[in-house]
């Protein structure tokens, strides 16, 4: 037993020595390739701010102590990225690219190999041109910073992307970008006009210089191909007033309303998006019975007076009247809640913030005092879920503490765009997307295992009710349970999970990868591998 212990210590010591050697070589290399002293923006575990940068990056605390980068590179100028790429490649360090840190599996800030974390959060400049109705946004900017900048410039412009405003624009747009405006304007990635990308050789490319690369990064995951520096995006025109509302019901006794939503939500006018959130209800002091509830959370791109006739036509069951939509503030837990708001207020509403919160709320960048551990995954649905499926969901939710499912309806603009226009293929024929989530507050091994096992069971039980051959998924809700790259980064093995995210676009993505990064420097657990004809 003692000899085994000595052997483990020896192997670990050799590993540390190797890491230390690589670290020294990396710093020397940076001095060689840098015109300016960029090491002031390079942090090691001994740096005073290293821990805070890493903790802010780790939005899901499940991997807080799983691995730590040898270096965190936090460039303040685009020119500082080139030496980091060249030196990581030369020394043999893996590089993980983080914009917001919201990856569901944390792959932007953890690795089994010695690595450098490229933290893009300081590259957050935003330049808006209202005459052209476009904006250049650096990929370290959060959605909140981006939305805030638009709202400060204009009351009649917006951008269709996600509702969680601490997400980085680099990640969400390169993965597709589902959001509350997608039925009217498409995904975030559908509205990209141009991009600036630094390749494996440190060259900066745009749409004209490499059209195939421009296609790949709009939904194919940018971190597989290079470092996205900035997006040029098309702003969309909106009215000054939008309407948001929430209708709350218990699942028991109201499944017929949910099933009606399934059949028509994707066919509603494109100005109206009604998503569904299923969760466990909060019992009152007088009602200890546990129950499952669902919320219709909706946004109409227009004023209340236009919305009410539509709801009377499609969902008279909501019993929503004009007078219901002029309350002073959100009413937590109310059966119905409705407001006429600005676009920027609609962002706060969908993220369950108060409408009275100032727009500056979107600029929050502090480390939360409490982070929820979580596990997520996703599906797409092509045919309505039968009664047996809803019964199963209700039964499983009653067995668990903090589960959640979010159903995002498709249709509208999404139906008009070809599956191969960008790598995101989940278009016409999909009724809605499902996002499954489970949260917990204590990361003990037993609790984490229990929660993750519950999620995997739910995912398995849902198989008869969702899209299949392949069973599809959304890249921005990444799940490593689908499969991961191994040391050989095999194209044939990666197809198993790759076609879940990209369907028939996976092969084209791999061929682009072969051209722009043939030696697979930009890699992670679910990166696109170079194409191989040897299946």
C-alpha positions as CSV (number, residue, x, y, z in Angstrom):
1,X,0.0,0.0,0.0
2,X,2.9,2.4,0.9
3,X,4.6,1.8,-2.5
4,X,1.4,2.7,-4.3
5,X,1.1,5.9,-2.3
6,X,4.7,6.8,-3.1
7,X,4.1,6.1,-6.8
8,X,1.1,8.4,-6.9
9,X,3.1,11.2,-5.2
10,X,5.9,10.7,-7.7
11,X,3.6,10.8,-10.7
12,X,1.9,13.9,-9.4
13,X,5.2,15.6,-8.7
14,X,6.3,14.9,-12.3
15,X,3.1,16.3,-13.6
16,X,3.6,19.5,-11.5
17,X,7.2,19.8,-12.7
18,X,6.1,19.5,-16.3
19,X,3.4,22.1,-15.8
20,X,5.9,24.5,-14.2
21,X,8.3,24.0,-17.1
22,X,5.6,24.7,-19.6
23,X,4.6,27.8,-17.6
24,X,8.1,29.2,-17.7
25,X,8.4,28.5,-21.4
26,X,5.0,30.1,-22.1
27,X,6.0,33.4,-20.3
28,X,9.3,33.5,-22.2
29,X,7.5,32.9,-25.5
30,X,5.1,35.8,-24.8
31,X,8.0,38.2,-24.3
32,X,9.3,37.1,-27.7
33,X,6.0,37.5,-29.7
34,X,4.7,40.6,-27.9
35,X,5.4,44.1,-29.0
36,X,4.0,45.5,-25.7
37,X,4.3,43.9,-22.3
38,X,1.1,41.9,-22.3
39,X,2.1,39.9,-19.3
40,X,0.4,42.5,-17.1
41,X,-2.9,40.9,-18.3
42,X,-1.6,37.4,-17.7
43,X,-2.6,35.9,-14.4
44,X,-1.2,32.8,-12.6
45,X,-2.6,31.0,-9.5
46,X,-0.3,33.2,-7.4
47,X,-1.8,36.5,-8.8
48,X,-4.0,38.4,-6.4
49,X,-6.9,38.6,-8.9
50,X,-6.6,35.1,-10.4
51,X,-9.2,33.5,-8.1
52,X,-11.8,36.3,-8.6
53,X,-11.5,36.1,-12.4
54,X,-11.9,32.3,-12.3
55,X,-14.8,32.4,-9.9
56,X,-16.6,35.0,-12.0
57,X,-16.1,32.8,-15.0
58,X,-17.6,29.7,-13.3
59,X,-21.3,30.4,-13.6
60,X,-22.1,26.8,-12.7
61,X,-20.2,26.1,-9.5
62,X,-20.2,22.3,-10.0
63,X,-16.6,22.5,-11.3
64,X,-15.3,25.2,-8.9
65,X,-12.3,23.0,-7.8
66,X,-12.2,20.5,-10.7
67,X,-9.3,22.1,-12.6
68,X,-7.5,25.4,-12.8
69,X,-5.7,27.0,-15.7
70,X,-2.0,27.5,-15.6
71,X,-2.6,31.0,-16.9
72,X,-5.6,33.3,-17.4
73,X,-5.1,35.6,-20.3
74,X,-7.4,38.6,-20.0
75,X,-6.5,40.8,-23.0
76,X,-7.6,44.4,-23.2
77,X,-6.7,44.8,-26.9
78,X,-7.3,42.3,-29.8
79,X,-3.5,42.4,-30.6
80,X,-2.8,40.7,-27.2
81,X,-4.6,37.5,-28.3
82,X,-2.1,36.6,-31.1
83,X,0.8,35.9,-28.8
84,X,-1.4,33.8,-26.5
85,X,-2.5,31.6,-29.5
86,X,1.0,31.3,-30.9
87,X,2.7,30.5,-27.6
88,X,0.0,28.1,-26.5
89,X,0.4,26.2,-29.8
90,X,4.2,26.3,-29.6
91,X,4.5,25.1,-25.9
92,X,1.7,22.5,-26.3
93,X,-0.9,24.1,-23.9
94,X,-4.5,23.7,-24.6
95,X,-6.5,27.0,-24.9
96,X,-10.0,27.4,-23.6
97,X,-12.0,30.4,-24.8
98,X,-14.5,32.1,-22.4
99,X,-16.8,35.0,-23.2
100,X,-19.5,34.8,-20.6
101,X,-18.8,31.5,-18.8
102,X,-22.3,30.1,-19.2
103,X,-21.5,26.8,-20.9
104,X,-23.7,24.2,-19.3
105,X,-20.7,21.8,-18.9
106,X,-18.1,24.5,-18.0
107,X,-15.8,23.5,-20.9
108,X,-14.6,27.1,-21.3
109,X,-12.8,27.1,-17.9
110,X,-11.8,23.5,-17.2
111,X,-9.7,20.8,-18.8
112,X,-7.9,17.6,-18.0
113,X,-4.8,18.9,-19.7
114,X,-2.6,21.9,-18.7
115,X,-4.3,24.9,-20.3
116,X,-4.6,28.6,-20.7
117,X,-8.0,30.3,-20.3
118,X,-8.5,33.1,-22.7
119,X,-10.9,35.4,-20.9
120,X,-12.5,37.8,-23.4
121,X,-14.6,39.8,-20.9
122,X,-12.4,43.0,-21.2
123,X,-13.0,43.1,-25.0
124,X,-16.5,44.6,-24.7
125,X,-16.6,47.7,-26.9
126,X,-19.9,48.4,-28.7
127,X,-20.2,50.7,-31.7
128,X,-23.7,51.4,-33.0
129,X,-24.6,52.9,-36.4
130,X,-28.3,53.9,-36.4
131,X,-28.1,55.2,-40.0
132,X,-27.0,51.7,-41.2
133,X,-28.9,50.0,-38.4
134,X,-26.0,47.8,-37.5
135,X,-23.6,47.4,-34.6
136,X,-20.1,46.1,-34.0
137,X,-19.9,44.4,-30.7
138,X,-16.8,42.7,-29.3
139,X,-17.5,39.2,-28.1
140,X,-16.6,39.8,-24.4
141,X,-19.6,42.1,-24.1
142,X,-22.5,40.5,-22.2
143,X,-26.0,40.6,-23.6
144,X,-26.8,43.0,-20.8
145,X,-24.1,45.5,-21.9
146,X,-25.1,45.1,-25.5
147,X,-28.9,45.6,-24.9
148,X,-28.2,48.5,-22.6
149,X,-26.1,50.2,-25.3
150,X,-28.9,49.8,-27.8
151,X,-31.6,51.1,-25.5
152,X,-29.5,54.2,-24.7
153,X,-29.3,55.0,-28.4
154,X,-32.8,54.2,-29.6
155,X,-36.3,53.4,-28.3
156,X,-37.2,51.6,-31.6
157,X,-34.3,49.3,-32.1
158,X,-33.5,45.9,-30.6
159,X,-31.6,42.7,-31.2
160,X,-33.1,39.2,-31.1
161,X,-31.1,37.0,-28.7
162,X,-31.3,35.4,-25.3
163,X,-33.0,36.7,-22.1
164,X,-30.2,35.8,-19.6
165,X,-28.3,39.1,-19.8
166,X,-25.0,37.9,-18.1
167,X,-24.3,35.6,-21.1
168,X,-21.4,36.7,-23.4
169,X,-22.2,37.6,-27.0
170,X,-19.4,35.5,-28.2
171,X,-20.9,32.2,-27.0
172,X,-24.6,32.7,-27.5
173,X,-24.4,34.0,-31.0
174,X,-22.0,31.4,-32.2
175,X,-24.3,28.7,-30.9
176,X,-27.4,30.1,-32.5
177,X,-29.2,32.4,-30.0
178,X,-32.7,31.5,-29.1
179,X,-34.7,34.4,-27.6
180,X,-38.1,36.1,-27.1
181,X,-37.9,37.9,-30.5
182,X,-36.9,34.8,-32.6
183,X,-40.4,34.1,-34.1
184,X,-40.4,37.6,-35.6
185,X,-36.8,38.2,-36.5
186,X,-35.0,34.8,-36.3
187,X,-32.1,33.7,-34.1
188,X,-29.2,35.9,-33.1
189,X,-27.0,34.1,-35.6
190,X,-29.5,34.7,-38.4
191,X,-28.9,38.5,-37.9
192,X,-25.1,38.4,-38.2
193,X,-23.8,40.6,-41.0
194,X,-20.0,40.1,-40.6
195,X,-17.5,39.0,-38.0
196,X,-13.8,39.4,-37.2
197,X,-12.1,36.1,-36.3
198,X,-8.5,35.3,-35.3
199,X,-7.3,32.0,-36.7
200,X,-4.8,29.5,-35.5
201,X,-1.9,31.5,-37.1
202,X,-3.0,34.8,-35.5
203,X,-4.5,36.2,-38.7
204,X,-7.7,38.2,-38.6
205,X,-10.3,37.1,-41.0
206,X,-13.7,38.5,-42.0
207,X,-16.7,37.4,-44.1
208,X,-15.0,38.4,-47.4
209,X,-11.7,36.6,-46.6
210,X,-13.3,33.3,-45.6
211,X,-17.0,32.7,-46.4
212,X,-16.9,29.1,-45.2
213,X,-15.6,30.2,-41.8
214,X,-18.3,32.9,-41.6
215,X,-20.9,30.2,-42.3
216,X,-19.5,27.9,-39.6
217,X,-19.3,30.3,-36.7
218,X,-23.0,31.3,-36.9
219,X,-24.4,28.4,-35.0
220,X,-21.5,25.9,-35.2
221,X,-19.8,27.1,-32.1
222,X,-17.0,29.6,-32.6
223,X,-14.5,28.0,-30.3
224,X,-13.9,25.1,-32.7
225,X,-12.5,27.4,-35.4
226,X,-10.8,30.4,-33.8
227,X,-11.2,33.3,-31.5
228,X,-14.2,35.4,-32.5
229,X,-13.2,39.0,-31.8
230,X,-16.3,40.9,-32.8
231,X,-19.7,40.5,-34.5
232,X,-21.3,43.0,-36.9
233,X,-25.0,42.6,-36.3
234,X,-28.2,43.8,-37.9
235,X,-30.5,45.7,-35.5
236,X,-34.2,45.2,-35.9
237,X,-37.0,47.8,-35.7
238,X,-39.6,47.4,-32.9
239,X,-42.4,49.6,-31.6
240,X,-41.8,51.8,-28.6
241,X,-44.3,49.7,-26.6
242,X,-44.3,45.9,-26.3
243,X,-46.6,43.8,-24.1
244,X,-45.5,41.1,-21.7
245,X,-47.7,38.8,-19.7
246,X,-47.7,35.7,-17.5
247,X,-50.6,33.2,-17.0
248,X,-50.1,30.7,-14.1
249,X,-52.0,27.4,-13.8
250,X,-51.7,24.1,-11.9
251,X,-50.8,21.2,-14.2
252,X,-53.4,19.0,-12.7
253,X,-56.8,19.8,-14.3
254,X,-55.3,22.1,-17.0
255,X,-53.4,19.7,-19.2
256,X,-55.8,20.3,-22.0
257,X,-54.8,24.0,-22.1
258,X,-51.1,22.9,-22.3
259,X,-51.9,20.5,-25.1
260,X,-53.7,23.3,-27.0
261,X,-50.6,25.4,-26.7
262,X,-48.5,22.6,-28.2
263,X,-50.7,22.5,-31.2
264,X,-51.0,26.2,-32.0
265,X,-48.1,28.1,-30.4
266,X,-45.9,27.7,-33.5
267,X,-48.7,28.9,-35.7
268,X,-49.5,32.1,-33.9
269,X,-48.7,35.5,-35.5
270,X,-45.0,36.0,-35.5
271,X,-45.3,39.1,-33.2
272,X,-46.5,36.8,-30.4
273,X,-44.3,34.4,-28.5
274,X,-45.8,32.4,-25.7
275,X,-43.3,30.1,-23.9
276,X,-44.1,27.6,-21.1
277,X,-42.2,27.1,-17.9
278,X,-43.0,24.0,-15.8
279,X,-41.9,23.9,-12.2
280,X,-43.0,22.9,-8.7
281,X,-45.6,25.2,-7.2
282,X,-45.0,27.1,-4.0
283,X,-47.5,26.0,-1.4
284,X,-49.1,28.5,0.9
285,X,-49.1,28.2,4.7
286,X,-52.6,26.8,4.5
287,X,-51.9,24.4,1.7
288,X,-49.1,21.9,2.3
289,X,-49.9,19.8,-0.7
290,X,-47.1,19.6,-3.3
291,X,-48.2,20.4,-6.9
292,X,-46.7,21.1,-10.3
293,X,-47.5,24.4,-12.1
294,X,-46.9,25.9,-15.4
295,X,-46.5,29.5,-16.6
296,X,-47.3,30.9,-19.9
297,X,-44.7,33.6,-20.2
298,X,-45.3,35.8,-23.3
299,X,-44.2,38.8,-25.3
300,X,-46.1,40.6,-28.0
301,X,-44.2,43.0,-30.2
302,X,-46.8,45.7,-30.0
303,X,-49.2,47.5,-27.6
304,X,-51.9,46.0,-25.4
305,X,-54.7,47.1,-27.6
306,X,-53.4,44.9,-30.5
307,X,-52.7,41.9,-28.2
308,X,-56.1,41.5,-26.5
309,X,-58.1,40.7,-29.7
310,X,-55.4,38.1,-30.6
311,X,-55.7,36.4,-27.2
312,X,-59.5,36.4,-27.4
313,X,-59.2,34.6,-30.8
314,X,-56.5,32.1,-29.8
315,X,-56.5,31.8,-26.0
316,X,-59.8,33.1,-24.5
317,X,-59.0,30.7,-21.6
318,X,-56.4,33.2,-20.4
319,X,-59.3,35.6,-19.6
320,X,-56.8,38.5,-20.0
321,X,-58.4,42.0,-20.3
322,X,-56.9,45.4,-21.1
323,X,-57.3,46.6,-17.5
324,X,-55.1,43.7,-16.3
325,X,-52.1,45.1,-18.2
326,X,-51.7,48.5,-16.4
327,X,-50.7,47.3,-13.0
328,X,-47.8,49.2,-11.3
329,X,-45.4,46.3,-10.9
330,X,-45.0,42.6,-11.2
331,X,-47.2,40.6,-8.9
332,X,-45.2,37.5,-7.8
333,X,-47.3,34.3,-7.8
334,X,-50.4,36.0,-9.4
335,X,-52.6,33.9,-11.6
336,X,-52.2,36.5,-14.3
337,X,-49.8,39.4,-14.7
338,X,-49.6,41.8,-17.7
339,X,-47.7,45.0,-18.6
340,X,-47.1,47.4,-21.5
341,X,-43.3,48.0,-21.5
342,X,-40.3,49.2,-23.4
343,X,-38.1,46.5,-25.0
344,X,-35.4,46.9,-22.3
345,X,-38.1,46.3,-19.6
346,X,-39.2,43.2,-21.4
347,X,-35.7,41.8,-21.0
348,X,-35.9,42.4,-17.2
349,X,-39.4,40.8,-17.1
350,X,-38.3,37.6,-18.9
351,X,-35.4,37.3,-16.5
352,X,-37.9,37.6,-13.5
353,X,-36.6,41.0,-12.5
354,X,-38.8,43.9,-11.3
355,X,-40.0,46.3,-14.0
356,X,-39.0,49.1,-11.6
357,X,-35.4,47.9,-11.7
358,X,-33.2,50.5,-13.5
359,X,-31.8,49.6,-17.0
360,X,-28.3,49.6,-15.3
361,X,-29.3,46.3,-13.8
362,X,-28.3,44.8,-17.2
363,X,-24.7,45.9,-16.5
364,X,-24.3,43.8,-13.4
365,X,-21.0,41.9,-13.3
366,X,-20.5,41.1,-9.6
367,X,-20.0,37.6,-8.4
368,X,-23.3,36.3,-6.9
369,X,-23.2,35.6,-3.2
370,X,-25.1,32.3,-3.9
371,X,-24.7,30.2,-7.0
372,X,-27.0,27.3,-7.9
373,X,-25.5,24.0,-8.9
374,X,-27.3,22.8,-12.0
375,X,-27.5,20.2,-14.8
376,X,-29.2,20.9,-18.1
377,X,-30.0,19.3,-21.4
378,X,-32.4,19.8,-24.3
379,X,-34.7,18.3,-27.0
380,X,-36.8,19.4,-30.0
381,X,-40.4,18.3,-30.4
382,X,-42.2,17.6,-33.8
383,X,-45.5,16.2,-32.6
384,X,-47.6,17.1,-29.5
385,X,-46.9,15.1,-26.3
386,X,-49.8,12.8,-25.5
387,X,-51.5,12.6,-22.1
388,X,-49.2,9.8,-20.9
389,X,-46.2,12.1,-21.4
390,X,-47.6,14.9,-19.3
391,X,-48.6,12.4,-16.6
392,X,-45.0,11.1,-16.5
393,X,-43.6,14.7,-16.3
394,X,-45.9,15.5,-13.4
395,X,-45.0,12.3,-11.5
396,X,-41.3,12.9,-11.9
397,X,-41.5,16.6,-10.8
398,X,-43.4,15.6,-7.7
399,X,-40.4,13.3,-6.8
400,X,-37.9,16.2,-7.0
401,X,-37.2,19.6,-5.3
402,X,-36.2,22.1,-7.9
403,X,-36.7,20.9,-11.5
404,X,-37.7,23.1,-14.4
405,X,-38.6,22.6,-18.0
406,X,-38.8,25.5,-20.5
407,X,-40.6,25.1,-23.8
408,X,-39.7,27.7,-26.5
409,X,-42.2,27.8,-29.5
410,X,-40.8,27.9,-33.0
411,X,-42.5,28.9,-36.3
412,X,-42.8,32.4,-37.7
413,X,-39.5,33.6,-39.2
414,X,-37.7,30.4,-38.2
415,X,-39.8,28.5,-40.7
416,X,-38.7,30.7,-43.5
417,X,-35.0,30.0,-43.2
418,X,-33.3,26.9,-44.7
419,X,-31.8,24.3,-42.4
420,X,-28.5,24.7,-44.2
421,X,-28.5,28.6,-44.2
422,X,-26.4,28.5,-41.1
423,X,-25.2,25.4,-39.0
424,X,-28.3,25.6,-36.7
425,X,-30.7,23.2,-38.5
426,X,-33.7,23.1,-36.2
427,X,-36.2,24.9,-38.3
428,X,-39.5,24.0,-40.0
429,X,-41.2,20.9,-38.6
430,X,-40.2,21.6,-35.0
431,X,-43.0,22.7,-32.8
432,X,-40.8,23.8,-29.9
433,X,-37.5,23.4,-28.1
434,X,-37.3,21.9,-24.6
435,X,-34.7,23.0,-22.0
436,X,-34.5,20.7,-19.0
437,X,-32.9,22.0,-15.8
438,X,-32.4,20.7,-12.3
439,X,-30.9,22.9,-9.5
440,X,-29.5,22.1,-6.0
441,X,-27.7,24.1,-3.3
442,X,-25.2,21.6,-1.9
443,X,-22.5,20.0,-4.0
444,X,-21.9,17.0,-1.9
445,X,-21.1,13.9,-4.1
446,X,-24.2,12.1,-3.0
447,X,-26.6,15.0,-3.7
448,X,-25.0,15.8,-7.1
449,X,-25.2,12.2,-8.1
450,X,-28.8,12.0,-7.1
451,X,-29.8,15.2,-9.0
452,X,-27.9,14.2,-12.2
453,X,-29.4,10.7,-12.1
454,X,-32.9,12.3,-11.9
455,X,-32.1,14.4,-14.9
456,X,-30.8,11.5,-16.9
457,X,-33.9,9.5,-16.0
458,X,-36.2,12.3,-17.2
459,X,-34.3,12.6,-20.4
460,X,-34.6,8.8,-21.0
461,X,-38.4,8.9,-20.2
462,X,-38.9,11.7,-22.7
463,X,-37.5,9.7,-25.6
464,X,-40.8,8.5,-27.0
465,X,-42.2,12.0,-27.2
466,X,-39.4,14.0,-28.9
467,X,-37.7,14.3,-32.3
468,X,-35.6,11.2,-33.2
469,X,-33.3,9.7,-35.8
470,X,-31.4,11.6,-34.6
471,X,-32.7,12.8,-31.3
472,X,-31.8,16.5,-31.6
473,X,-30.4,19.0,-29.2
474,X,-29.4,22.7,-29.0
475,X,-25.7,23.5,-28.8
476,X,-26.1,26.3,-26.3
477,X,-27.7,23.9,-23.8
478,X,-24.6,21.6,-24.1
479,X,-24.7,18.1,-22.6
480,X,-21.6,16.0,-22.4
481,X,-23.8,12.9,-21.8
482,X,-24.3,12.8,-25.6
483,X,-20.6,12.0,-26.1
484,X,-17.2,13.6,-26.0
485,X,-14.0,13.9,-28.1
486,X,-11.2,11.6,-27.0
487,X,-7.5,11.9,-27.6
488,X,-7.9,10.9,-31.3
489,X,-10.7,13.5,-32.0
490,X,-12.3,11.0,-34.3
491,X,-14.8,12.4,-36.8
492,X,-16.8,9.2,-37.0
493,X,-17.2,9.0,-33.2
494,X,-18.0,12.7,-33.0
495,X,-20.8,12.2,-35.5
496,X,-22.8,10.4,-32.8
497,X,-23.2,13.6,-30.7
498,X,-22.5,16.1,-33.5
499,X,-25.5,15.2,-35.6
500,X,-27.7,15.8,-32.5
501,X,-26.7,19.5,-32.6
502,X,-26.2,20.0,-36.3
503,X,-28.0,17.2,-38.3
504,X,-26.7,17.2,-41.8
505,X,-24.6,20.3,-41.3
506,X,-22.1,18.4,-39.2
507,X,-20.1,17.1,-42.2
508,X,-19.8,20.6,-43.7
509,X,-18.6,22.0,-40.3
510,X,-15.9,19.3,-40.1
511,X,-14.7,20.1,-43.6
512,X,-14.5,23.8,-42.7
513,X,-12.5,22.8,-39.6
514,X,-10.1,20.8,-41.8
515,X,-9.3,24.0,-43.8
516,X,-9.0,26.6,-41.1
517,X,-7.5,24.5,-38.3
518,X,-6.2,21.2,-39.7
519,X,-4.0,20.3,-36.7
520,X,-7.0,20.8,-34.3
521,X,-5.5,23.4,-32.0
522,X,-8.9,24.9,-31.1
523,X,-10.4,21.9,-29.4
524,X,-12.5,20.9,-26.5
525,X,-14.7,18.1,-25.3
526,X,-17.3,18.8,-28.0
527,X,-15.4,20.8,-30.6
528,X,-15.8,20.0,-34.3
529,X,-13.0,17.6,-35.3
530,X,-11.3,17.8,-38.7
531,X,-13.2,15.8,-41.4
532,X,-12.2,12.3,-42.2
533,X,-13.6,10.2,-45.1
534,X,-12.7,7.0,-43.2
535,X,-15.9,6.3,-41.4
